[in-house]
């Protein structure tokens, strides 16, 4: 479900129709098992998923940006849980079912996570990795 939501949210949001038609759209993911589903969904739609090989967590650019997305979803999740418990279920007052409410909750959390990954954040993470990368190549000890 998450992989399908990712493809549905990213493609229209970034207006990538030309890239998709020409086969130039590439998603990059680390070795997380969850990316296997994304690979199956994205391949065959004019896109490709490149999987990175194992590497050090401290120079994991994707991990840093995904961490910001997880923080954003955690902040929003608490508010939605409070609203969920305030709804009156079963007496006709609720405008939607619990399942509909939970699906809406998941979609909103996903959007908040994607919105947290800004160009500025990506640049910051890139420069952070650059400060460590040469030291890794020269095999220097790095405190993490």
Rosetta blueprint (number, residue, H / E / L):
1 X L
2 X H
3 X H
4 X H
5 X H
6 X H
7 X H
8 X H
9 X H
10 X H
11 X H
12 X H
13 X H
14 X L
15 X L
16 X L
17 X H
18 X H
19 X H
20 X H
21 X H
22 X H
23 X L
24 X L
25 X E
26 X E
27 X E
28 X E
29 X E
30 X L
31 X L
32 X L
33 X L
34 X L
35 X H
36 X H
37 X H
38 X H
39 X H
40 X H
41 X H
42 X H
43 X E
44 X L
45 X L
46 X L
47 X E
48 X E
49 X E
50 X E
51 X E
52 X L
53 X L
54 X L
55 X L
56 X L
57 X H
58 X H
59 X H
60 X L
61 X H
62 X H
63 X H
64 X H
65 X H
66 X H
67 X H
68 X H
69 X H
70 X H
71 X H
72 X H
73 X H
74 X H
75 X H
76 X H
77 X H
78 X H
79 X H
80 X H
81 X H
82 X H
83 X H
84 X H
85 X H
86 X H
87 X L
88 X L
89 X L
90 X L
91 X L
92 X L
93 X L
94 X L
95 X L
96 X L
97 X L
98 X H
99 X H
100 X H
101 X H
102 X H
103 X H
104 X H
105 X H
106 X H
107 X H
108 X H
109 X H
110 X H
111 X H
112 X H
113 X H
114 X H
115 X H
116 X H
117 X L
118 X L
119 X H
120 X H
121 X H
122 X H
123 X H
124 X H
125 X H
126 X H
127 X H
128 X H
129 X H
130 X H
131 X H
132 X H
133 X H
134 X H
135 X H
136 X H
137 X H
138 X L
139 X L
140 X L
141 X L
142 X L
143 X L
144 X L
